[in-house]
Amino acid sequence: MQQHFNKKPLSMWLNRAAVICISLLFSQQALAETAEEKGLRIAQERKAFDLGWVDSKADTEMVLYNAQGDKSTRSIRIQSLEVEGDGDKALSVFDHPADVKGTAFLSFSHALEPDEQWLYLPALKRVKRIGSRNKSGPYMGSEFAFEDLSSFEVEKYTYTYLRDETIAGFDSYVVQNVPVDKYSGYTKQITWMDKEAYRVHKVEFYDRKGQLLKSLTMSDYQVYADKHWRPSKMLMVNHQTDKKTEMFWNNYQFKTGVKESDFNKNKLKRAR
């Protein structure tokens, strides 16, 4: 079931109420919490708000722009699996154009351990593992890095609440996330998320020199199964190269019966 961005079904209000209950658990210390404690609490509430989607499938159109504005388009099918107590699993298969058709990317996100990622390239007819030291590299020539494709897990960062601010018409939190992983390509990320449903509207990424590298804007949110909010459009802009990548998401489905065995690196060559 798909609804317009501004509609608020009963189950969404119930979900919101559940998060409020979680917030009340922190009420005593919230009166005197530090910016770090508040940032962590917001991250925990963000994660709790979206639990229970089980699995999903979606179609994605990725549009790559170079600094001159020339563009190329890629069609991708993505399926994901929610993993209780750990990071999520995701499999992406490229269908178009011909030079990338059959390329498959498998990602096992983890909360505490380094993520595991593999890329199958049909031209080479082999599966390549993405090492922890290489995850800051570009994903299939886009402005998204491999580490940007990992699921959000609270344990991956330390947090600092910065301020409240209005973005996209919503009263929002602004929180600084500092990656725990020493091999991250970022020194910090600044995240804007609304207080209504913890939808992330903007993320700024700072490189290893502390300079602004990229910004990600997520928009055109829709709610699925009366509970799970997903953006229909994502725009990643590289401020150092003037390149950008757009991703358009369509045909979201949840609880499709995807199994853990569908996410197997030994099957990447046969992914269709």
C-alpha positions as CSV (number, residue, x, y, z in Angstrom):
1,M,0.0,0.0,0.0
2,Q,1.4,3.4,-1.0
3,Q,0.3,6.7,0.3
4,H,1.1,10.4,-0.3
5,F,3.8,12.0,1.7
6,N,1.5,14.2,3.8
7,K,-1.0,11.5,4.8
8,K,-0.6,10.0,8.3
9,P,-2.4,6.6,8.6
10,L,-3.4,5.2,12.0
11,S,-0.6,2.7,12.1
12,M,2.0,5.4,11.5
13,W,0.6,7.3,14.5
14,L,0.9,4.0,16.5
15,N,4.4,3.6,15.4
16,R,5.1,7.2,16.4
17,A,3.6,6.5,19.8
18,A,5.9,3.5,20.2
19,V,8.9,5.7,19.5
20,I,7.6,8.3,22.0
21,C,7.5,5.5,24.6
22,I,11.1,4.7,23.8
23,S,11.9,8.4,24.3
24,L,10.2,8.4,27.7
25,L,12.6,5.7,28.8
26,F,15.3,8.3,28.5
27,S,13.2,11.1,30.0
28,Q,15.1,11.3,33.4
29,Q,18.5,11.7,32.0
30,A,17.2,13.7,29.0
31,L,16.8,16.7,31.4
32,A,20.6,16.9,31.8
33,E,21.9,14.9,28.8
34,T,24.9,16.1,26.9
35,A,25.0,16.8,23.2
36,E,26.7,13.4,22.7
37,E,24.0,11.6,24.8
38,K,21.2,13.4,22.9
39,G,22.8,12.5,19.5
40,L,23.0,8.8,20.5
41,R,19.4,8.8,21.7
42,I,18.1,10.3,18.5
43,A,20.0,7.7,16.5
44,Q,18.5,4.9,18.6
45,E,15.0,6.3,18.0
46,R,15.7,6.6,14.3
47,K,16.6,3.0,14.1
48,A,13.7,1.8,16.3
49,F,11.2,3.7,14.2
50,D,11.8,1.7,11.0
51,L,12.2,-1.8,12.5
52,G,10.0,-4.6,11.2
53,W,10.1,-4.2,7.4
54,V,11.4,-7.8,7.1
55,D,12.5,-7.7,3.4
56,S,12.0,-5.4,0.4
57,K,12.4,-5.2,-3.4
58,A,12.6,-2.1,-5.6
59,D,13.6,-1.0,-9.0
60,T,16.1,1.8,-9.3
61,E,17.2,4.1,-12.1
62,M,20.7,5.6,-11.5
63,V,21.7,8.6,-13.6
64,L,25.3,9.7,-13.6
65,Y,26.3,13.2,-14.6
66,N,29.9,14.4,-15.3
67,A,31.1,17.9,-14.6
68,Q,29.9,19.0,-18.1
69,G,26.4,17.7,-17.5
70,D,26.6,14.7,-19.8
71,K,24.7,11.8,-18.4
72,S,24.4,8.0,-18.5
73,T,21.6,5.9,-17.1
74,R,21.6,2.5,-15.4
75,S,18.7,0.3,-14.4
76,I,19.1,-1.8,-11.2
77,R,17.0,-4.3,-9.3
78,I,17.6,-4.3,-5.5
79,Q,16.4,-6.7,-2.9
80,S,17.1,-6.4,0.8
81,L,16.7,-8.5,4.0
82,E,16.4,-7.2,7.5
83,V,18.7,-9.1,9.9
84,E,17.7,-9.1,13.5
85,G,20.6,-8.0,15.8
86,D,22.9,-7.1,12.9
87,G,23.1,-5.1,9.7
88,D,20.9,-5.7,6.7
89,K,21.8,-7.7,3.5
90,A,21.3,-6.3,0.0
91,L,21.7,-7.6,-3.5
92,S,21.7,-5.3,-6.5
93,V,21.6,-6.6,-10.1
94,F,22.2,-4.3,-13.1
95,D,19.9,-4.8,-16.1
96,H,20.9,-1.9,-18.4
97,P,22.9,-0.7,-20.3
98,A,24.5,-3.7,-22.1
99,D,28.1,-2.9,-20.8
100,V,27.0,-3.4,-17.2
101,K,24.2,-5.9,-17.7
102,G,24.6,-8.8,-15.3
103,T,26.8,-6.9,-12.8
104,A,25.8,-7.9,-9.3
105,F,26.7,-6.3,-6.0
106,L,26.2,-8.1,-2.6
107,S,26.5,-6.3,0.7
108,F,26.3,-7.7,4.2
109,S,26.2,-4.8,6.6
110,H,27.3,-5.3,10.2
111,A,26.8,-3.3,13.4
112,L,30.1,-4.0,15.0
113,E,32.3,-5.9,12.5
114,P,33.5,-4.5,9.1
115,D,30.9,-4.8,6.3
116,E,31.3,-7.6,3.8
117,Q,30.8,-6.6,0.1
118,W,31.3,-8.4,-3.2
119,L,31.0,-7.3,-6.8
120,Y,30.6,-9.6,-9.8
121,L,31.8,-8.2,-13.1
122,P,30.6,-10.2,-16.1
123,A,33.5,-8.9,-18.3
124,L,36.0,-10.5,-15.9
125,K,33.7,-13.4,-15.0
126,R,34.8,-13.3,-11.4
127,V,33.6,-12.1,-8.0
128,K,35.7,-9.3,-6.5
129,R,35.6,-8.7,-2.8
130,I,35.6,-5.1,-1.7
131,G,38.2,-4.7,1.0
132,S,37.7,-2.6,4.1
133,R,40.4,-0.2,2.9
134,N,38.7,0.2,-0.5
135,K,35.1,0.9,0.6
136,S,35.5,4.7,0.1
137,G,35.9,4.0,-3.6
138,P,33.2,4.9,-6.1
139,Y,30.3,2.4,-6.7
140,M,30.1,1.6,-10.4
141,G,31.4,5.0,-11.4
142,S,28.8,6.9,-9.4
143,E,29.2,9.5,-6.6
144,F,28.1,7.0,-4.1
145,A,30.9,5.2,-2.3
146,F,30.7,1.5,-1.4
147,E,30.3,2.5,2.3
148,D,27.3,4.7,1.4
149,L,25.4,1.5,0.5
150,S,25.6,0.0,4.0
151,S,22.5,0.0,6.1
152,F,22.3,2.5,9.0
153,E,23.4,0.9,12.2
154,V,23.7,2.8,15.5
155,E,27.0,1.2,16.4
156,K,28.8,2.4,13.3
157,Y,29.2,6.0,14.6
158,T,29.6,8.3,17.6
159,Y,27.1,11.1,17.7
160,T,26.7,14.7,18.7
161,Y,23.5,16.6,18.6
162,L,24.1,20.0,17.0
163,R,20.8,21.9,16.8
164,D,17.2,22.0,15.6
165,E,16.6,23.3,12.2
166,T,13.7,23.4,9.6
167,I,14.4,21.5,6.4
168,A,11.9,20.6,3.6
169,G,9.2,22.2,5.8
170,F,9.8,19.9,8.8
171,D,11.1,20.6,12.2
172,S,14.3,18.5,12.3
173,Y,17.3,17.4,14.3
174,V,20.8,18.1,13.0
175,V,23.2,15.5,14.2
176,Q,26.9,14.9,13.6
177,N,27.9,11.3,13.0
178,V,31.6,10.3,13.3
179,P,32.4,6.9,11.8
180,V,34.0,4.4,14.2
181,D,35.7,2.5,11.4
182,K,39.3,3.8,10.9
183,Y,39.1,2.9,7.2
184,S,36.0,5.1,6.5
185,G,36.5,7.7,3.8
186,Y,34.8,10.3,6.0
187,T,35.9,12.2,9.1
188,K,32.2,13.0,9.8
189,Q,28.7,13.3,8.4
190,I,26.1,15.9,9.3
191,T,22.6,14.5,9.1
192,W,19.2,16.4,9.0
193,M,16.2,14.2,9.9
194,D,12.7,15.3,10.8
195,K,11.2,14.8,14.2
196,E,7.9,13.5,12.8
197,A,9.1,10.2,11.3
198,Y,12.9,10.3,11.4
199,R,13.1,10.7,7.6
200,V,16.6,11.8,6.6
201,H,16.4,14.7,4.2
202,K,20.1,15.7,3.9
203,V,23.5,14.3,4.7
204,E,26.8,16.2,4.3
205,F,30.0,14.0,4.0
206,Y,33.4,15.4,5.0
207,D,36.6,13.9,3.6
208,R,39.7,12.7,5.5
209,K,41.0,16.3,5.4
210,G,37.8,17.6,7.1
211,Q,36.6,19.3,3.9
212,L,33.1,19.1,2.6
213,L,33.2,16.3,-0.1
214,K,29.6,15.5,-1.0
215,S,26.0,16.1,0.0
216,L,23.1,13.7,-0.3
217,T,19.5,15.0,-0.6
218,M,16.6,12.6,-0.2
219,S,13.1,13.7,-1.3
220,D,9.6,12.7,-2.5
221,Y,9.1,10.3,0.5
222,Q,6.3,7.8,0.4
223,V,5.0,5.5,3.1
224,Y,4.6,1.8,2.5
225,A,2.6,-0.7,4.5
226,D,1.4,2.3,6.5
227,K,4.7,2.4,8.3
228,H,7.9,2.5,6.3
229,W,9.0,5.7,4.7
230,R,11.3,5.6,1.7
231,P,12.5,8.4,-0.6
232,S,11.6,8.2,-4.3
233,K,14.6,10.4,-5.2
234,M,18.2,10.6,-4.0
235,L,20.7,13.2,-5.3
236,M,24.4,12.9,-4.4
237,V,26.5,15.9,-5.4
238,N,30.3,15.9,-5.3
239,H,31.3,19.4,-4.4
240,Q,35.0,18.8,-5.2
241,T,34.5,17.5,-8.8
242,D,31.0,18.9,-9.7
243,K,29.8,15.4,-10.6
244,K,26.5,14.1,-9.4
245,T,24.4,11.0,-9.3
246,E,20.6,10.7,-9.1
247,M,18.7,7.6,-8.0
248,F,15.0,7.2,-8.7
249,W,13.2,4.4,-6.7
250,N,10.1,2.7,-8.0
251,N,7.9,-0.4,-7.3
252,Y,8.8,-0.9,-3.7
253,Q,7.5,-4.1,-2.2
254,F,7.8,-5.4,1.4
255,K,7.6,-8.8,2.9
256,T,8.0,-10.5,-0.4
257,G,9.4,-13.8,1.0
258,V,13.0,-13.1,0.2
259,K,15.2,-15.8,2.0
260,E,18.6,-15.5,3.5
261,S,19.8,-18.1,0.9
262,D,19.1,-15.6,-1.8
263,F,22.0,-13.5,-0.6
264,N,24.9,-15.8,-1.4
265,K,28.2,-14.7,-2.9
266,N,28.6,-18.0,-4.6
267,K,25.4,-17.3,-6.6
268,L,26.4,-13.8,-7.8
269,K,27.5,-15.1,-11.2
270,R,24.0,-16.4,-11.7
271,A,22.1,-13.4,-10.3
272,R,19.3,-12.4,-12.7
